Amino acid sequence: MTGLTSETCGLLWLTARPVAHRGYHDMNQAVWENTTSAFARAIEAGYAIECDLQIAADGVPVVFHDHDLSRLCGLPGDVRARTSQELAQLAVGGTADRVPSLPQLLKQVAGQVPLVLELKGRPGDDDGFAAAVAECLEDYDGEAALMSFDHQLLRDLKACEISRPLGLVAEGVKPEAFFVHEEAMQLGLDFISYCVHHMPNSFVEAQRAQGVPILTWTVRDADAIERTRTYADQMTFEGFDPSALEATG
């Protein structure tokens, strides 16, 4: 899975190891997504960690995928309507894990493995989100990259002059989608995380030919593994152990 040029060699850490989707969970059987347990498991296995960020009511970024609390915490309501302290009291999946904040995640990982942080955009409700994430990362010594589907959040991160790689999360197979993605890349983004089931395509091929590192999401089966090997530089995975593949190349 190599296609990087010397111009992007400074980002080789981003693609050096498989990236555990929402941490190295077990498909929410005992170890749930985006929890300290899933992150500890990824650290032990040496995998990079992808996780999702929302902004809590008190302006603190928290690690949580959904906009609503019901699937993960069994409660109704918007995750952004609660403070980070309130969210820290909520059990994830009925386990001992609670909703972690970004500062808690950074303290736990402490540079042991790379982080790939996805900001979950909500148009009209993202004021201060990018700046809050940037502030949390100011004194963090580990490798960390930021990414989003939301182009405005990417603009906001650029405006913060954050000294971290920024990436576009994207999907689609039609020219009109590629046009929108190309507009986003004009912001000067450093990498792309693309839906593995929408590859190969001309947009990704063109960007990779220019040396832009490509991650795939979300890899769960042999077909997606092979697509990643052929058309990208590394996978964001869940549901299996990639180390079993390393012996076969």
SEKEKOL-22770 format. One record per residue (C-alpha): residue number from 1; residue in one letter; z, x, y. Coordinates in Angstrom, 1 decimal. Layout:
// SEKEKOL-22770
+-----+------+--------+--------+--------+
! seq ! type !      Z !      X !      Y !
+-----+------+--------+--------+--------+
! NUM !    A !      Z !      X !      Y !
...
+-----+------+--------+--------+--------+
This chain:
// SEKEKOL-22770
+-----+------+--------+--------+--------+
! seq ! type !      Z !      X !      Y !
+-----+------+--------+--------+--------+
!   1 !    M !    0.0 !    0.0 !    0.0 !
!   2 !    T !   -1.1 !    2.6 !    2.5 !
!   3 !    G !   -3.4 !    2.0 !    5.5 !
!   4 !    L !   -1.5 !    3.6 !    8.3 !
!   5 !    T !   -3.0 !    6.1 !   10.7 !
!   6 !    S !   -1.3 !    9.1 !   12.3 !
!   7 !    E !   -1.1 !    6.9 !   15.5 !
!   8 !    T !    1.4 !    4.6 !   13.7 !
!   9 !    C !    3.3 !    7.3 !   11.7 !
!  10 !    G !    6.4 !    6.6 !   13.9 !
!  11 !    L !    6.6 !    3.2 !   12.2 !
!  12 !    L !    6.4 !    4.4 !    8.6 !
!  13 !    W !   10.0 !    3.4 !    8.2 !
!  14 !    L !    8.9 !   -0.2 !    8.6 !
!  15 !    T !    6.7 !   -0.1 !    5.5 !
!  16 !    A !    8.4 !    2.5 !    3.4 !
!  17 !    R !   10.4 !    0.0 !    1.3 !
!  18 !    P !   10.0 !   -3.7 !    0.4 !
!  19 !    V !   11.6 !   -6.0 !    2.8 !
!  20 !    A !   14.1 !   -8.6 !    1.4 !
!  21 !    H !   13.3 !  -12.0 !    2.8 !
!  22 !    R !   16.4 !  -13.4 !    4.5 !
!  23 !    G !   18.3 !  -10.7 !    2.7 !
!  24 !    Y !   18.3 !  -10.0 !   -1.0 !
!  25 !    H !   19.5 !  -13.4 !   -2.1 !
!  26 !    D !   19.0 !  -15.0 !   -5.5 !
!  27 !    M !   17.1 !  -18.1 !   -4.3 !
!  28 !    N !   20.4 !  -19.7 !   -3.1 !
!  29 !    Q !   22.0 !  -19.9 !   -6.6 !
!  30 !    A !   25.0 !  -17.8 !   -5.9 !
!  31 !    V !   23.9 !  -15.5 !   -3.1 !
!  32 !    W !   22.5 !  -17.5 !   -0.3 !
!  33 !    E !   19.9 !  -16.5 !    2.3 !
!  34 !    N !   20.9 !  -14.9 !    5.6 !
!  35 !    T !   24.4 !  -14.2 !    4.5 !
!  36 !    T !   26.6 !  -11.1 !    4.5 !
!  37 !    S !   26.4 !  -11.2 !    0.7 !
!  38 !    A !   22.6 !  -11.2 !    0.7 !
!  39 !    F !   22.7 !   -8.3 !    3.2 !
!  40 !    A !   25.2 !   -6.3 !    1.1 !
!  41 !    R !   23.0 !   -6.7 !   -1.9 !
!  42 !    A !   19.9 !   -5.5 !    0.0 !
!  43 !    I !   21.8 !   -2.5 !    1.3 !
!  44 !    E !   23.0 !   -1.6 !   -2.3 !
!  45 !    A !   19.4 !   -1.8 !   -3.6 !
!  46 !    G !   18.0 !    0.1 !   -0.6 !
!  47 !    Y !   15.7 !   -2.7 !    0.7 !
!  48 !    A !   14.9 !   -3.4 !    4.3 !
!  49 !    I !   16.3 !   -6.7 !    5.5 !
!  50 !    E !   14.3 !   -9.5 !    7.1 !
!  51 !    C !   16.4 !  -12.2 !    8.7 !
!  52 !    D !   16.2 !  -15.0 !   11.2 !
!  53 !    L !   17.9 !  -15.4 !   14.6 !
!  54 !    Q !   18.8 !  -18.4 !   16.6 !
!  55 !    I !   20.9 !  -18.5 !   19.8 !
!  56 !    A !   24.2 !  -20.3 !   19.7 !
!  57 !    A !   25.6 !  -22.5 !   22.4 !
!  58 !    D !   27.7 !  -19.6 !   23.8 !
!  59 !    G !   24.6 !  -17.4 !   24.2 !
!  60 !    V !   25.3 !  -15.2 !   21.1 !
!  61 !    P !   22.5 !  -14.7 !   18.6 !
!  62 !    V !   23.3 !  -15.8 !   15.1 !
!  63 !    V !   21.6 !  -15.3 !   11.8 !
!  64 !    F !   20.3 !  -18.6 !   10.7 !
!  65 !    H !   16.8 !  -19.9 !    9.7 !
!  66 !    D !   16.8 !  -23.7 !   10.2 !
!  67 !    H !   17.2 !  -25.6 !   13.4 !
!  68 !    D !   19.4 !  -28.2 !   11.6 !
!  69 !    L !   22.6 !  -27.4 !    9.8 !
!  70 !    S !   22.1 !  -29.8 !    6.9 !
!  71 !    R !   20.2 !  -27.8 !    4.3 !
!  72 !    L !   22.4 !  -24.7 !    4.5 !
!  73 !    C !   25.8 !  -26.0 !    5.6 !
!  74 !    G !   25.7 !  -29.7 !    4.5 !
!  75 !    L !   26.4 !  -31.0 !    8.0 !
!  76 !    P !   24.2 !  -32.9 !   10.5 !
!  77 !    G !   23.4 !  -31.4 !   13.8 !
!  78 !    D !   21.6 !  -28.6 !   15.7 !
!  79 !    V !   22.7 !  -25.1 !   15.0 !
!  80 !    R !   22.2 !  -24.3 !   18.8 !
!  81 !    A !   24.7 !  -27.1 !   19.7 !
!  82 !    R !   27.6 !  -25.0 !   18.3 !
!  83 !    T !   29.1 !  -21.8 !   19.5 !
!  84 !    S !   29.0 !  -18.6 !   17.4 !
!  85 !    Q !   32.7 !  -19.0 !   16.8 !
!  86 !    E !   32.2 !  -22.5 !   15.5 !
!  87 !    L !   29.3 !  -21.4 !   13.3 !
!  88 !    A !   31.5 !  -18.6 !   11.9 !
!  89 !    Q !   33.7 !  -21.3 !   10.4 !
!  90 !    L !   30.9 !  -23.1 !    8.5 !
!  91 !    A !   30.3 !  -22.3 !    4.8 !
!  92 !    V !   26.8 !  -21.5 !    3.8 !
!  93 !    G !   25.8 !  -23.3 !    0.6 !
!  94 !    G !   29.4 !  -24.0 !   -0.2 !
!  95 !    T !   30.1 !  -20.3 !   -0.8 !
!  96 !    A !   32.7 !  -18.0 !    0.9 !
!  97 !    D !   29.9 !  -16.8 !    3.2 !
!  98 !    R !   29.9 !  -18.1 !    6.8 !
!  99 !    V !   27.2 !  -18.1 !    9.4 !
! 100 !    P !   27.0 !  -14.5 !   10.7 !
! 101 !    S !   26.3 !  -13.4 !   14.3 !
! 102 !    L !   23.8 !  -10.7 !   15.1 !
! 103 !    P !   26.7 !   -8.3 !   16.2 !
! 104 !    Q !   28.3 !   -8.9 !   12.8 !
! 105 !    L !   25.0 !   -8.1 !   11.0 !
! 106 !    L !   24.5 !   -4.9 !   13.0 !
! 107 !    K !   28.1 !   -3.8 !   12.2 !
! 108 !    Q !   27.6 !   -4.5 !    8.5 !
! 109 !    V !   24.2 !   -2.8 !    8.2 !
! 110 !    A !   25.1 !    0.2 !   10.5 !
! 111 !    G !   21.7 !    1.8 !   10.0 !
! 112 !    Q !   21.9 !    2.0 !    6.2 !
! 113 !    V !   18.5 !    0.1 !    5.8 !
! 114 !    P !   15.9 !   -1.1 !    8.4 !
! 115 !    L !   16.2 !   -4.5 !    9.9 !
! 116 !    V !   13.3 !   -6.8 !   10.7 !
! 117 !    L !   14.6 !   -9.6 !   12.9 !
! 118 !    E !   12.6 !  -12.8 !   13.5 !
! 119 !    L !   13.5 !  -14.8 !   16.6 !
! 120 !    K !   13.0 !  -18.5 !   15.8 !
! 121 !    G !   11.4 !  -19.9 !   19.0 !
! 122 !    R !   12.0 !  -23.4 !   20.3 !
! 123 !    P !    9.9 !  -24.0 !   23.4 !
! 124 !    G !   12.0 !  -25.1 !   26.4 !
! 125 !    D !   15.2 !  -24.0 !   24.7 !
! 126 !    D !   14.9 !  -20.2 !   24.6 !
! 127 !    D !   16.3 !  -19.2 !   28.0 !
! 128 !    G !   18.2 !  -16.0 !   27.6 !
! 129 !    F !   17.5 !  -15.6 !   23.9 !
! 130 !    A !   15.4 !  -12.5 !   24.1 !
! 131 !    A !   17.8 !  -10.8 !   26.6 !
! 132 !    A !   20.8 !  -11.6 !   24.4 !
! 133 !    V !   19.1 !  -10.0 !   21.4 !
! 134 !    A !   18.1 !   -7.0 !   23.4 !
! 135 !    E !   21.6 !   -6.6 !   24.6 !
! 136 !    C !   23.0 !   -6.6 !   21.1 !
! 137 !    L !   20.6 !   -3.9 !   20.1 !
! 138 !    E !   21.2 !   -1.6 !   23.0 !
! 139 !    D !   23.8 !    0.6 !   21.3 !
! 140 !    Y !   22.5 !    0.1 !   17.7 !
! 141 !    D !   21.6 !    3.4 !   16.1 !
! 142 !    G !   19.7 !    2.1 !   13.1 !
! 143 !    E !   16.0 !    1.2 !   12.7 !
! 144 !    A !   15.2 !   -2.3 !   13.8 !
! 145 !    A !   12.1 !   -4.3 !   14.6 !
! 146 !    L !   11.7 !   -7.7 !   16.3 !
! 147 !    M !    9.1 !  -10.3 !   15.7 !
! 148 !    S !    8.3 !  -14.0 !   16.3 !
! 149 !    F !    5.7 !  -16.7 !   15.9 !
! 150 !    D !    6.5 !  -17.7 !   19.4 !
! 151 !    H !    4.3 !  -15.9 !   22.0 !
! 152 !    Q !    6.6 !  -16.7 !   24.9 !
! 153 !    L !    9.5 !  -15.1 !   23.1 !
! 154 !    L !    7.4 !  -12.0 !   22.5 !
! 155 !    R !    6.6 !  -12.0 !   26.3 !
! 156 !    D !   10.3 !  -12.3 !   27.0 !
! 157 !    L !   11.1 !   -9.3 !   24.7 !
! 158 !    K !    8.4 !   -7.3 !   26.4 !
! 159 !    A !    9.9 !   -8.2 !   29.8 !
! 160 !    C !   13.3 !   -6.9 !   28.6 !
! 161 !    E !   11.6 !   -3.5 !   28.0 !
! 162 !    I !   13.3 !   -3.3 !   24.7 !
! 163 !    S !   12.8 !    0.0 !   22.9 !
! 164 !    R !   12.1 !   -1.5 !   19.5 !
! 165 !    P !    8.9 !   -2.3 !   17.7 !
! 166 !    L !    7.7 !   -5.8 !   18.3 !
! 167 !    G !    5.6 !   -7.8 !   15.9 !
! 168 !    L !    3.6 !  -11.0 !   15.6 !
! 169 !    V !    4.5 !  -13.4 !   12.7 !
! 170 !    A !    1.3 !  -15.4 !   12.0 !
! 171 !    E !   -0.7 !  -17.4 !    9.5 !
! 172 !    G !   -4.1 !  -19.2 !    9.4 !
! 173 !    V !   -7.6 !  -18.6 !    8.1 !
! 174 !    K !   -9.8 !  -20.2 !   10.8 !
! 175 !    P !  -11.4 !  -18.5 !   13.8 !
! 176 !    E !   -9.4 !  -20.5 !   16.3 !
! 177 !    A !   -6.2 !  -19.2 !   14.8 !
! 178 !    F !   -7.5 !  -15.7 !   15.0 !
! 179 !    F !   -8.3 !  -16.1 !   18.6 !
! 180 !    V !   -4.7 !  -17.1 !   19.4 !
! 181 !    H !   -3.4 !  -14.2 !   17.4 !
! 182 !    E !   -5.7 !  -11.8 !   19.2 !
! 183 !    E !   -4.4 !  -13.0 !   22.5 !
! 184 !    A !   -0.8 !  -12.3 !   21.3 !
! 185 !    M !   -1.8 !   -8.8 !   20.3 !
! 186 !    Q !   -2.9 !   -8.1 !   23.9 !
! 187 !    L !    0.8 !   -8.0 !   24.7 !
! 188 !    G !    0.8 !   -4.6 !   23.1 !
! 189 !    L !    2.5 !   -5.5 !   19.8 !
! 190 !    D !    3.2 !   -2.9 !   17.2 !
! 191 !    F !    2.9 !   -4.7 !   13.9 !
! 192 !    I !    2.0 !   -8.0 !   12.2 !
! 193 !    S !    3.8 !  -10.1 !    9.5 !
! 194 !    Y !    1.1 !  -12.4 !    8.0 !
! 195 !    C !    1.2 !  -15.2 !    5.4 !
! 196 !    V !    0.2 !  -13.5 !    2.2 !
! 197 !    H !   -1.7 !  -16.6 !    1.0 !
! 198 !    H !   -4.0 !  -16.5 !    4.0 !
! 199 !    M !   -5.2 !  -13.0 !    3.1 !
! 200 !    P !   -7.7 !  -11.4 !    3.2 !
! 201 !    N !   -9.1 !  -12.4 !    6.5 !
! 202 !    S !  -11.1 !  -10.8 !    9.3 !
! 203 !    F !   -8.2 !  -10.7 !   11.9 !
! 204 !    V !   -5.8 !   -8.8 !    9.6 !
! 205 !    E !   -8.6 !   -6.5 !    8.4 !
! 206 !    A !   -9.6 !   -5.6 !   12.0 !
! 207 !    Q !   -6.0 !   -5.0 !   13.1 !
! 208 !    R !   -5.3 !   -2.8 !   10.1 !
! 209 !    A !   -8.4 !   -0.8 !   10.7 !
! 210 !    Q !   -7.0 !    0.0 !   14.1 !
! 211 !    G !   -3.8 !    1.3 !   12.4 !
! 212 !    V !   -1.6 !   -1.7 !   13.0 !
! 213 !    P !    1.0 !   -1.9 !   10.2 !
! 214 !    I !    0.8 !   -5.2 !    8.2 !
! 215 !    L !    3.7 !   -6.9 !    6.3 !
! 216 !    T !    3.1 !   -9.9 !    4.2 !
! 217 !    W !    5.3 !  -13.0 !    3.8 !
! 218 !    T !    6.6 !  -14.4 !    1.5 !
! 219 !    V !    5.8 !  -12.6 !   -1.8 !
! 220 !    R !    7.1 !  -14.4 !   -4.8 !
! 221 !    D !    4.5 !  -13.9 !   -7.6 !
! 222 !    A !    2.0 !  -11.4 !   -9.1 !
! 223 !    D !   -1.0 !  -12.7 !   -7.1 !
! 224 !    A !    0.9 !  -12.2 !   -3.8 !
! 225 !    I !    2.0 !   -8.7 !   -4.9 !
! 226 !    E !   -1.6 !   -7.8 !   -5.6 !
! 227 !    R !   -2.8 !   -9.2 !   -2.3 !
! 228 !    T !   -0.2 !   -7.1 !   -0.5 !
! 229 !    R !   -1.2 !   -4.0 !   -2.4 !
! 230 !    T !   -4.9 !   -4.5 !   -1.5 !
! 231 !    Y !   -4.8 !   -5.9 !    2.1 !
! 232 !    A !   -1.4 !   -4.9 !    3.6 !
! 233 !    D !    1.1 !   -2.1 !    3.9 !
! 234 !    Q !    4.3 !   -3.7 !    2.6 !
! 235 !    M !    5.7 !   -7.0 !    1.4 !
! 236 !    T !    8.5 !   -9.3 !    2.4 !
! 237 !    F !    9.7 !  -10.6 !   -0.9 !
! 238 !    E !   12.1 !  -12.9 !   -2.6 !
! 239 !    G !   13.0 !  -14.1 !   -6.1 !
! 240 !    F !   12.5 !  -10.9 !   -8.0 !
! 241 !    D !   13.4 !   -7.2 !   -8.0 !
! 242 !    P !   10.5 !   -5.0 !   -6.6 !
! 243 !    S !   12.0 !   -1.9 !   -8.1 !
! 244 !    A !   10.6 !   -3.0 !  -11.5 !
! 245 !    L !    7.1 !   -2.6 !  -10.0 !
! 246 !    E !    7.6 !    0.9 !   -8.7 !
! 247 !    A !    7.1 !    2.5 !  -12.0 !
! 248 !    T !    3.6 !    1.0 !  -12.3 !
! 249 !    G !    2.6 !    1.9 !   -8.7 !
+-----+------+--------+--------+--------+
